[in-house]
Amino acid sequence: MIIQREMNDSILSTVDQFPVITITGPRQSGKTTLVKSLFSDYEYYSMEDPDIREFALTDPRRFLNKKNSAIILDEVQRTPELLSYIQGIVDRKPLSTRYIITGNHQFELIHQISQSLAGRTIIFKLLPFTISELKQLVPEQSLDKCLLQGFYPGVHDRRLNATLAYKNYFETYIQKDLRELIQIKNLRLFNKFVKLCAGRIGQIFSANSLSNEVGVSVPTIQSWISILEASYIVFFLEPYYANIGKRLIKSPKLYFYDVGLASYLLGIETEIQMERDPLRGNLFENLVLIELVKKRLNKGLNHNLYFYRDSNKNEVDIVYQSSRQLIPFEIKSSETFSKHFIKGLKYFQNLFPERLKKAYLVYTGNIEKKMNNFELIHFTKVSQMID
């Protein structure tokens, strides 16, 4: 079953505007399936194939100058040399040439693209399924099962055991591929580091703290976290700054791009364990945040999401900025509403009375209602609350 991805329309709307479309994202997020379904009449080449890769690198002009000029180049980070040749081709024939390229490592790939294809391509970032995309495959699923299984397409397409699937993902990709990228000498310490990151979901990131716990230098921690971020494993939510005369927290908060992988790293293997785990609320917050991130990225836009926290521990989980308007979100994994849940929202509203017109408490209960400027919503509807 081919899932209709929410990014489809955004991609198709750019076909006549850019000679090259770039789709990046984590491994196994569905990039290949998406480009093959949207561009079925294009010639498809995977740069993971040794024979194709050798042909492309040995004679790149012949490889790229085909009679059918519409080409999909999958996993192009394996052959970055091709990007310079593509630049020359699209400059000579900007309207008649079409290339769809995909790749995994966002920092490395985007740097290479900015060097060769600046102004010639649009970049989309495809993450694993959204809640509504997953519902096309699994119409009904409990929150604990969502947190356990995550949103990677393969887990649901093939009905895989989530623990085994993420164990394989961790061992074959995070351990093997990333180890080669940054030449990790002590795999045991790196594994410890990744699992400690999972235990810090929703917390302020501190390289010093991780350095002490893992037993490696701060520069090593910074190198490791950079490669996890570049490979779409972890995500940093930056603090919201405003000239309001407050002492604000300046470090980002750490999250994972997928809660299923984070749950595996935390050692959670069943729904019963998930229900009782002390980090369940953190994982739920992670799920809601990434759902909002996906909404924006699926439109090809920056996410414009932040958090607020000052030195007096006044905080709001998420702040969405749309032009001058601010929309704060407070996230609770409870099914029952309590008035103290909106304490942070009220404080934030008093800080920005002219800029804040809406505020949301996102929770797991089914009662939805409005309370002055605050609205109580079920988490499955959170992406509908932003543009």
C-alpha positions, 0 to 999 in steps of 0.5 A: 500500500502506497501511503499518500505523504503530506509532502506530495503536493508541496513537491509537485508544485515546485516541478516547473520552478526548479531544475533540481529537487532535493529530498533529504531525511533520515534513512528509511523515512520513505524517500525512495518510495516517495520519489518513485511514486511521484516521478514514475516516468523518471529514470531511477538510479541508486548510488548505493549500487556499486555498478551504477556508482562506478559508471557515474563516477567514471563517466559522469557526463555520459551518465547524466546526459541521457536522452531522457533527461528526467533522472532520479539520483537516490542516495546522492551523498555517495557521489557528491562529485556529480553535483558539479556536473549537474550544475553545468547541465542545468545552467545550459538547459535550465528548463528542459532538465529535471533531476530529483536527488535524495540523500541522508546526511543533511549537513554534509549533503546540504553543504555540497548542494550549497556549493554546487546547486545554490539557486538551482534546487529546492530542498525538502526534508522528509521525516517518518510518518505523521500521525495522519499518514500512519492512520492510513495504515493503522486507523486505530492505535493507542498512545503507548503503542505509538510511542513504542513503535514510532513512525518509521514506515518500515515498522508499520509496512512490514508489521515488524516487532518494533524492538527488533526493528530499532535494534537493527536500525541502531546496530546497522546504521548508528553503530556502523555507518556513523562510526565510519563517518566520525571514526569512533574508536570506542564503540561502547562509550558511543553507545552509552552516549546515545542512550544517555541522550535518549534519557535527556529528551526534553531537557536542556542539552549540556555537553559538560554533563554528558562528558562527565557521565560518558567519560570523554572530552567535551569536544568529543561529545560535541562531535558526536552530537553533531553527527547525530543531528546531521543524520536526523537522529536527534533534534535541537529545539532552540530557546525563544529570545525577546527583549523582555528584560528577563534572564532567559535560558540560552541552551537548546533542548534535546529531542529525537526525530523519532520516539520509537528509536528513543523508546528502544534506546531507553530499553522499553519493549512493551506497552505495559512498560511504556505505561509505567515508564517515568519518561513517558511524558518526555516521549509524549512531548517529543511526539507532539513537537516532532508532529509540528516540525513535520507539518512545517517541513512537509510544506518545505518551510522552516519549522519556526518552533522554539521553547521558552524558559527563564531563570525563574523556571517559568516555561512553555514547552513550544512556541510557534512564531508566525510573523509577529504572532506567537502561539504557545503550546503546553504539553501534558500526557495526562488524560485529565485536565488540571488548571495548573497545566496552563500556568506557563501559558498564562505567564507567557500571555502576560509577557506578550499580550499584543502578540499572543492571540491563541494558546493550546494545552495539548493532552491525551484526553478527549474533552476539547474546550476553549477557556478565554484565549486558551484551548484544550486539544487532543494531541492528534490535532496539534498539527492543525493549529499552525500554518 
